[in-house]
Amino acid sequence: MIRPVPNVLSIAGTDPTGGAGVQADLKSIGACGGYGMSAITALVAQNTRGVRDVHYPPTDFLRAQLDAVSDDVAIDAVKIGMLGTVGIIETVREWLERVRPAVVVLDPVMVATSGDRLLDAEAEAAIRDLARLADALTPNVPELAVLAGAEPAAGWQATLDQARGVASATGALVLAKGGHLDDAVVSDALVGPDGPIAQVGHPRIATRNTHGTGCSLSSALATRFAVTGDWPRALAESTDWLAAAIANADRLEVGGGHGPVHHLGPLWDAAGGPVPGPITGWWWQQASGIRAAIDELPFVRALGDGILPAEAFTWYLAQDALYLNRYAESLAVAARLALTEDERAFWHECSTSAIATELQLHESWVAADVVACTAPSPVTTAYLDHFAAVESAGDYAVLVAALLPCFWIYADVGDALAARNRPGHPYADWLATYADEAFAAATRRAIAITEDAASRAGADTRRAAARAFLASCEHEREFFAAPLRG
């Protein structure tokens, strides 16, 4: 049974600063759509600079924790992290053999970032035996080498070869991870006895704040598989989420060493506004820099301050009217491609009455003949060409992803501008239109439809949808910049 919100148990040690261990696992599980639970194997005194001390509770107490969960809760997936001693490993092994959870993902914590071995030889052997009870293993490059009985791989192909050997020996899928390598693109692959079954890549992000990425990815993979029942899809979704969390890690200020990733960034970004799902939330997080840049554009600041020259405002409205005429056509295409009658009706309504209302509002500020005599600017043309290119591919999930920023960014920028409205503001009537609840409701609906379409799509389509969404966000930024540029 695949539950809409799976129950995922983390069996791991702690991190009182919250960046790794059980604390990171619970954030990751929640961010990726699961309900997180935990059983503590070790109490670790650590921070972003390193580990100071470790206390291992008695194994009888660990067994009591595990039994307390499994006696009461249906467990959909288990993520195992730091174990530490042979006694702890054997306790977890006995429980797994008795309870037989549906999915087990083992992160074999064996080698510290410094390269120091964390387990003695007997414990390492016990981990190798435990690996045979796992469905997937998520070692880093040094830990993969320990499991393979070899030196750490120096390149991606050698990493894949070691992962294939470990998969053959254990019967588990092995997540080969390229984070410890030096490639500009970080590759991750799920490898079976016959080789990779799925591989993804993400641009390497320049940041020192990567504390707990191994814990977080392992938990995310377990959760997304529990949600989807599909390993390649779970790999794509969990690594997309982690890439977004790493990309926004520098927004946090946690400690003076290697800080944590931003596990819950999408939820924080959406607080008080349209609430995205896991996929659209990751896209919104990735676009956070673009969104912040829009607020700082001279046009947006001057519009909010009420000092925008009238000719710049008129130029913007004329270009926006040209844009909306073509945008309505794209919405009509979305209606034709829609998956359900309800979605078809939504896009059709947006294409007709909503857009007509917007154009009527424009004409109250700019005469129709002015718009008719106005040629689209290069920025407007580029944005509309983007829609045309997406439409030509004929993929509904990608098209609605491209259309979404015109709802989401416009609503978000509009909320910020409406909050600056005041009596006597020269553009008071225009700013007041941004606070329209009907448009906010339409934005929430567009997000929900896009989320559903992306969740149904395959990994390649979902990545194309993400690119289309981010490209539209960039076009939105350029559109707001254009009136005062030059």
Protein Blocks (a to p, Z undefined) as FASTA:
>chain_A
ZZfbacddddddddfkopgcjllmmmmmmmnopacddddfbdcdddfkbcfbdcdddfkl
mmmmmmmmmmmpccfbdcdddeopaklmmmmmmmmmmnopabdcddddfbdfkopafbdf
klmmmmmmmmmmpfbdcddfklmmmmnopacdfbfklmmmmmmmmmmmnopacdddfklm
mbfbdcdddddfkocfbdcdddddddfblghklmmmmmmmmmmmmmnopaklmmmmmmmm
mmmmmmmmmmpcgdjbdcdddfklmmmmmgoiacddfklmmmmmmmmmmmmmmmmpmklm
mmmnopacfklmmmmmmmmmmmmmmmmmmmmmmmmmpmbfklmmmmmmmmmmmmmmmmmm
mmmmpcfklmmmpccdfklmmmmmmmmmmmmnopaklmmmmmmmmmmmmmmmmmmmmmmg
cehiaklmmmmmmmpmklmmmmmmmmmmmmmmmmmpcfklmmmmmmmmmmmmmmmmmmmm
mmmgZZ
